[in-house]
C-alpha cells in the first residue's frame, strides 16, 4: 500500500517472536500460529502461518499437517461463533503463479462470507470497505479463541 514502510525480512518470520497483541496474533502452537490478515478481504480474515519456511503442503511434516487440521477446525469454530457467517472460504496459494504474495512461507487463509458481501468498491474502485478495525476484530475473536483452546484440555 502507498505510504507504508516495507519491513526487513519475512513478514511471517518477523511475527515468530513479537508482541502478539500489537501484531494481531490470536494463538500460538509448536508448529503454527494464528493471526489476523493485515489486508483482509472481509472482517475476520484469518491466517494460519507455519512457524518455518516451507512453500507447499508437501514440505510439511506429518505432525505439522495434523496440527494444521486441528487448527483449521479451531479457525472455523471461532469464525462461526464470532461472526455467524453464511459461509467460509479456506485455502492457500502454492507458489507465486498461484497468487501467493509470500510464496516461501506457507500460510492458509480462512475468512467468513455472507450472501451479497461483494460490492462495487472492490471491483471498480480497487478499495475495500471494512466495517471493523483490526483492533476490534482481535478484541472480538481473542476471547473466543482462548475459550476454545482451553476446552481442548478438557477433551
KANOR-V572451 format. One record per residue. RES is the residue in one letter. OMEGA is omega in whole degrees, -180 to 180 (none if undefined). Layout:
[[RES;OMEGA] [RES;OMEGA]]
//
This chain:
[[X;-179] [X;178] [X;179] [X;179] [X;174] [X;178] [X;179] [X;175] [X;-179] [X;-178] [X;-180] [X;176] [X;179] [X;180] [X;179] [X;179] [X;-176] [X;172] [X;-174] [X;-178] [X;-178] [X;-177] [X;172] [X;174] [X;-177] [X;-176] [X;177] [X;175] [X;-176] [X;-174] [X;-172] [X;166] [X;-177] [X;-175] [X;172] [X;175] [X;-180] [X;180] [X;-170] [X;172] [X;177] [X;172] [X;-180] [X;179] [X;-176] [X;172] [X;171] [X;-170] [X;176] [X;-177] [X;178] [X;178] [X;170] [X;-176] [X;-172] [X;179] [X;-178] [X;175] [X;-179] [X;175] [X;175] [X;179] [X;178] [X;180] [X;178] [X;178] [X;179] [X;-179] [X;180] [X;-178] [X;174] [X;176] [X;176] [X;-179] [X;-180] [X;179] [X;-179] [X;179] [X;179] [X;-179] [X;-174] [X;-174] [X;-178] [X;-179] [X;174] [X;-180] [X;-180] [X;170] [X;177] [X;177] [X;175] [X;179] [X;-177] [X;179] [X;-176] [X;179] [X;177] [X;177] [X;-180] [X;177] [X;177] [X;-169] [X;-177] [X;-176] [X;-176] [X;174] [X;-177] [X;179] [X;169] [X;-179] [X;178] [X;178] [X;179] [X;175] [X;177] [X;-178] [X;173] [X;179] [X;-176] [X;-178] [X;179] [X;-175] [X;-174] [X;-172] [X;-177] [X;-178] [X;176] [X;178] [X;-178] [X;-179] [X;180] [X;175] [X;175] [X;177] [X;180] [X;179] [X;179] [X;180] [X;-180] [X;-173] [X;-175] [X;179] [X;178] [X;177] [X;-177] [X;-180] [X;179] [X;180] [X;177] [X;178] [X;177] [X;-180] [X;180] [X;-175] [X;none]]
//
